[in-house]
Every structure is written in structure tokens, then in C-alpha cells.
Amino acid sequence: MNDERVDGRKLRFEHRRAEVLRAATEHALDHGLANLSLRKVAQSVGVSHATLVHHFSTKDELVAEIVDLVLAQSLALPDLADDDPEPLETIWRRATSDEGRRYVRLFTAITGHAMHDNPTLRDAVARSMQQRTSLLAAGLVRHGCPEAEAAALATSMLATLRGLLVDLLATDDEKRVRAAFEDLAGELGRRSARWPPPDVQS
């Protein structure tokens, strides 16, 4: 009986923690990271400072998890259907939607902070990028990419996508950036046409 009560409390804690993280991320999307503090986030989210500390013991821990969530939304990969005929187009459409641009804008700011002697952000960005790269590489393999090429191709694709998204946010030149994206997609299509079917790869 006692074990059941403990499990119930744990489940409620985990559910509430996810809600708090989502709300904290919304705060960061609206206000950025420059003046982020647990107390300000708590006030904005509508929870006590003690509750926020209970879920995230330090600002660095909270920021690291915001980074993970923002990057997952910026380059949304985990829920892509395996049989999506145009996964790159799907990623681009999500990232360039009004909601997607909010996440890309914050992720761009996060990477800027990470490059200026902030080891917590740097580690969080590196970990998240490794996760995104691994997810994309696995998706490429499912679509026929030889495993030996998948990691390098995934890295190149993500780097190019990030650059194009930053260009779009900075210049608002939809036509030029879209043309560059279509060039990337076309090159991937030509390359993938040479891949053996997934079920005959060794």
C-alpha cells in the first residue's frame, strides 16, 4: 500500500514538472534568457519559488532542460512518421511556421550565449544537438542511407537548416532562402536515389 502511495506521488510530481517546464519555456520564448531567474519564472508561471526550486534545483538545470525542449521543437524530429515521403519538407514547414520561428529565434539566442564562455549552455546545446543528429541519422538509415554515411549527412543537413533558418529570421527574404532550401532538398533527393533499398543493405 505504501509503495502505491509513493508511486502515485511520483506520477503527480512528474506530470506537474512537465507542466512547469512548458510554462517556463513559454516565459523564455517571450522574454529570452538574458534576465532569466527562477524567481522571475516562478512569478510568470504562477507557481511559488519553492515549487520551482523543487522541480529544478538551479537556474542552470532549468535552462538546460529548456534548451532540450526548444531544440526538439525547433527541429521537430521524434514524431515524424517513418513513411513521411518528404521529411525534410515537414521539418522546414514546422520550423518556419509562426510558432516554429519563436523556437528557432530562442534557440539561435541560446547558441549565441553558449559560445560566450557559458559551460552550462554549451553542454546543453552539445547534448541536444547530438540527440537531434542521432535521430536524423536513424531516420536517414530507415530511408536507405548507408549507416557509414548517415552521421555525417545528418550533421551537414542540420547545420545547413540552422544556417538557412537564421538567414530567414535575420533578413525575412522568404524567396531567396526558400530557393536555397529547395536546392538542399533537391541535392538530398539526388543523393538518396543512389541508395540501395533499406531491406537489401548489409
C-alpha positions as CSV (number, residue, x, y, z in Angstrom):
1,M,0.0,0.0,0.0
2,N,2.8,2.4,0.9
3,D,4.6,1.7,-2.3
4,E,1.4,2.5,-4.2
5,R,1.2,5.9,-2.5
6,V,4.8,6.7,-3.2
7,D,4.3,5.8,-6.9
8,G,1.2,8.0,-7.1
9,R,3.1,11.0,-5.7
10,K,5.9,10.3,-8.1
11,L,3.5,10.3,-11.0
12,R,1.9,13.5,-9.9
13,F,5.3,15.1,-9.5
14,E,6.4,14.1,-12.9
15,H,3.2,15.4,-14.5
16,R,3.4,18.7,-12.8
17,R,7.1,19.1,-13.6
18,A,6.4,18.8,-17.3
19,E,3.7,21.5,-17.0
20,V,6.2,23.8,-15.2
21,L,8.9,23.2,-17.8
22,R,6.5,24.0,-20.6
23,A,5.4,27.2,-18.8
24,A,9.0,28.2,-18.1
25,T,9.8,27.6,-21.8
26,E,7.0,29.9,-22.8
27,H,8.4,32.5,-20.5
28,A,11.8,32.2,-22.2
29,L,10.2,32.3,-25.6
30,D,8.5,35.6,-24.7
31,H,11.3,37.2,-22.7
32,G,14.6,35.5,-23.7
33,L,17.3,34.2,-21.4
34,A,19.3,37.3,-20.7
35,N,17.5,38.1,-17.4
36,L,16.1,34.7,-16.7
37,S,15.9,33.8,-13.0
38,L,14.0,31.1,-11.0
39,R,12.1,33.8,-9.1
40,K,11.0,35.7,-12.3
41,V,10.0,32.4,-14.0
42,A,8.0,31.4,-10.9
43,Q,6.2,34.7,-10.9
44,S,5.4,34.5,-14.6
45,V,4.4,30.8,-14.5
46,G,2.2,31.3,-11.4
47,V,3.9,28.9,-9.0
48,S,5.9,29.6,-5.9
49,H,9.7,30.0,-6.0
50,A,9.9,27.0,-3.7
51,T,7.9,24.9,-6.1
52,L,10.1,25.8,-9.0
53,V,13.2,25.0,-6.9
54,H,11.6,21.7,-6.0
55,H,11.4,20.8,-9.7
56,F,14.6,22.5,-10.9
57,S,17.2,23.0,-8.2
58,T,19.2,25.6,-10.0
59,K,18.7,28.1,-12.9
60,D,21.3,26.1,-14.9
61,E,19.3,22.9,-14.6
62,L,16.1,24.7,-15.7
63,V,17.9,26.4,-18.7
64,A,19.5,23.0,-19.7
65,E,16.0,21.5,-19.9
66,I,14.6,24.5,-21.7
67,V,17.4,24.1,-24.3
68,D,16.4,20.4,-24.9
69,L,12.8,21.3,-25.3
70,V,13.4,24.3,-27.6
71,L,15.8,22.4,-29.9
72,A,13.3,19.5,-30.1
73,Q,10.6,22.0,-31.2
74,S,12.9,23.9,-33.5
75,L,13.9,20.8,-35.4
76,A,11.0,18.5,-34.6
77,L,12.1,15.0,-35.5
78,P,10.9,12.4,-33.0
79,D,7.3,12.4,-34.1
80,L,7.9,12.4,-37.9
81,A,6.2,9.4,-39.5
82,D,8.6,6.8,-40.7
83,D,6.7,6.8,-44.0
84,D,6.7,10.6,-44.5
85,P,7.5,11.0,-48.2
86,E,9.1,14.4,-47.6
87,P,10.5,14.5,-44.1
88,L,12.8,17.4,-44.8
89,E,9.9,19.5,-46.1
90,T,7.9,18.6,-43.0
91,I,10.8,19.8,-40.7
92,W,11.1,23.0,-42.7
93,R,7.4,23.7,-42.7
94,R,7.3,23.3,-38.9
95,A,10.4,25.4,-38.3
96,T,9.2,28.3,-40.5
97,S,5.6,28.4,-39.1
98,D,4.8,31.3,-36.8
99,E,5.2,29.0,-33.7
100,G,8.3,27.4,-35.1
101,R,10.0,30.7,-35.6
102,R,9.6,31.6,-31.9
103,Y,11.5,28.4,-31.0
104,V,14.2,29.0,-33.7
105,R,14.7,32.6,-32.5
106,L,15.2,31.4,-28.9
107,F,17.5,28.6,-30.0
108,T,19.6,31.0,-32.0
109,A,19.9,33.2,-28.9
110,I,20.8,30.2,-26.8
111,T,23.6,29.1,-29.1
112,G,25.0,32.6,-29.1
113,H,25.1,32.6,-25.3
114,A,26.6,29.1,-25.4
115,M,29.6,30.3,-27.4
116,H,30.5,33.0,-24.9
117,D,32.0,31.0,-22.1
118,N,28.8,29.6,-20.7
119,P,29.7,25.9,-20.0
120,T,26.2,25.0,-18.8
121,L,24.6,26.2,-22.0
122,R,27.4,24.9,-24.1
123,D,27.0,21.4,-22.7
124,A,23.2,21.5,-23.0
125,V,23.4,22.6,-26.7
126,A,26.0,20.0,-27.5
127,R,23.9,17.2,-25.8
128,S,20.8,18.3,-27.6
129,M,22.5,18.6,-31.0
130,Q,23.9,15.1,-30.6
131,Q,20.5,13.8,-29.8
132,R,18.9,15.6,-32.9
133,T,21.8,14.4,-35.1
134,S,21.3,10.8,-33.9
135,L,17.6,10.9,-34.5
136,L,18.0,12.3,-38.0
137,A,20.8,9.8,-38.8
138,A,18.5,7.0,-37.8
139,G,15.7,8.4,-40.0
140,L,18.1,8.6,-42.9
141,V,19.1,5.0,-42.4
142,R,15.4,4.0,-42.4
143,H,15.1,5.7,-45.8
144,G,18.1,3.8,-47.2
145,C,21.1,5.9,-46.3
146,P,24.2,3.6,-45.7
147,E,24.9,3.7,-42.0
148,A,28.5,4.7,-42.6
149,E,27.3,7.9,-44.2
150,A,24.3,8.7,-42.0
151,A,26.0,10.7,-39.2
152,A,28.0,13.0,-41.5
153,L,25.0,13.6,-43.7
154,A,22.7,14.3,-40.7
155,T,25.3,16.8,-39.3
156,S,25.6,18.6,-42.6
157,M,21.8,18.7,-43.1
158,L,21.2,20.1,-39.6
159,A,23.9,22.7,-39.9
160,T,22.6,23.8,-43.2
161,L,19.0,24.0,-41.9
162,R,20.1,26.1,-38.9
163,G,22.0,28.5,-41.2
164,L,19.0,28.9,-43.5
165,L,16.7,29.5,-40.6
166,V,18.9,32.1,-39.1
167,D,19.2,33.8,-42.5
168,L,15.4,33.8,-42.8
169,L,14.9,35.3,-39.4
170,A,17.6,37.9,-40.0
171,T,16.6,39.0,-43.5
172,D,13.0,37.9,-43.9
173,D,13.9,37.1,-47.5
174,E,11.5,34.2,-48.0
175,K,12.0,33.8,-51.7
176,R,15.8,33.5,-51.6
177,V,16.0,31.3,-48.5
178,R,13.2,29.1,-49.8
179,A,15.1,28.6,-53.0
180,A,18.2,27.6,-51.1
181,F,16.2,25.1,-49.0
182,E,14.8,23.6,-52.2
183,D,18.3,23.3,-53.5
184,L,19.3,21.4,-50.4
185,A,16.2,19.1,-50.7
186,G,17.0,18.5,-54.4
187,E,20.6,17.5,-53.6
188,L,19.3,15.1,-50.9
189,G,16.9,13.7,-53.4
190,R,19.6,13.1,-56.0
191,R,21.8,11.5,-53.4
192,S,19.1,9.3,-51.9
193,A,18.3,8.0,-55.4
194,R,21.6,6.2,-55.4
195,W,21.0,4.5,-52.1
196,P,20.1,0.8,-52.1
197,P,16.7,-0.1,-50.7
198,P,16.8,-0.4,-46.9
199,D,16.0,-4.1,-46.9
200,V,18.9,-5.0,-49.0
201,Q,21.6,-3.2,-47.1
202,S,24.1,-5.3,-45.4
